[in-house]
Amino acid sequence: MITITQQAAAQIRRASEHADSEDMYLRLAAKRETDGNIEYGMGFDDMGGQDQLYTSEGVEVLIADSCKELLRGATLDYVEINPGEHEFIFTNPNDTRHQTQEV
């Protein structure tokens, strides 16, 4: 479904501890905009009735049924954009705009 890199998993675990969200799942969301581009979102959440649970690099990820196809084959990474500036990015074969988008 979706791949989370080791760097992203480590940062997600740090963020979960900092936000006191260790008992919650990482929710990933995606929606296609009117121009065809994909907009991404992520945060910690509880499981809902329409969610699928996946595990990548030890991170439990929730994805709503409505987002599954848009996120299929995507990779979530945590990279250094500029010296000292790190961000989560999605690399997604389903995004027509380009293959990588910062979050």
N, C-alpha and C positions, 0 to 999 in steps of 0.2 A: 504494500500500500504506500507508505511513506517511509523514507529513511531519515534518521536523525544521526548526524555525525557525532563522533566522540566529543568534539569541542562544544557543539551545541548541547549535548546531554549534560556535560559538566556544568555549563552555565545555567541550564534549566534547574539542575539540582541546587545550585547556589541560590538562585532566585526563589525557589520553593522554600528553602530554609529561611531565607531573609524575610519572606512574606508570611511565614508561619503557615504554609500551605502544603506541608508534607503529606497530609491525608487526602489531598485533592489530585485530580488528574490534569494533565496539560491538554487543553482544548485547542485544536487547530481548526480554523474556518477559512473558507474561500467563497467568493461570489464573483460571477462574471458581470462586469460593468456593461453599459450599453455600447461602449466602443469596442467590446470584445476582450478587453484586458481583464486580468484576474486581480482582485483585491484580497489581501490576506489579513488574518487576525489570529491572535493567540493569547491565552491567559489560563489561569487555573480555575477549575470548575468541578462541579459534581456531575455524575453520570445522569443522563436523561433517558427517556424511553426510546428515542429515535437515534441513539448514539451507538457507534461501533467502537470497540476497544481494541487497540493495537499496542504492541510493545516494540520499541526500537532502542537499542543501546541502554536497556534497563529503564527507559522512560515510558510510562503508561500514557497513551495518547487517546483522547476522545475525538472522534470525527462524526458529525451528524450525517445521516444518510444523504441529505441534500448537498453535502460537500464532497462526498466520496469520489465521484468521477473527476472533479476538478483537481483533487490532490493526488490522484493515482499516479505513481511514478515520481512524485516530487521528492526533493531532498531539502531538509532544513539544516542549515549550517550556521556557525557563529564565527565570523571572520573579522580580521583587522582591515578596515576600510582605508584608514589613514593611520599614521603612527599614533598609537595610544587610543584610537577610536574603533571600538568593536561594535558590530551589529549582527542581528540575525538576518539571514537572507534565505529565500526560497529559490531553488533551481527547479523549474517545472516544465516538462515537455508539453504540457497542455496550455501554457501561457503564450499566446500568439505575439504579444508585444516584444518580449525577449525572454530568455531562459532564466534570468536571475532578477529577483526583486527584493529590495531591502524591506524590512519590517520595522 
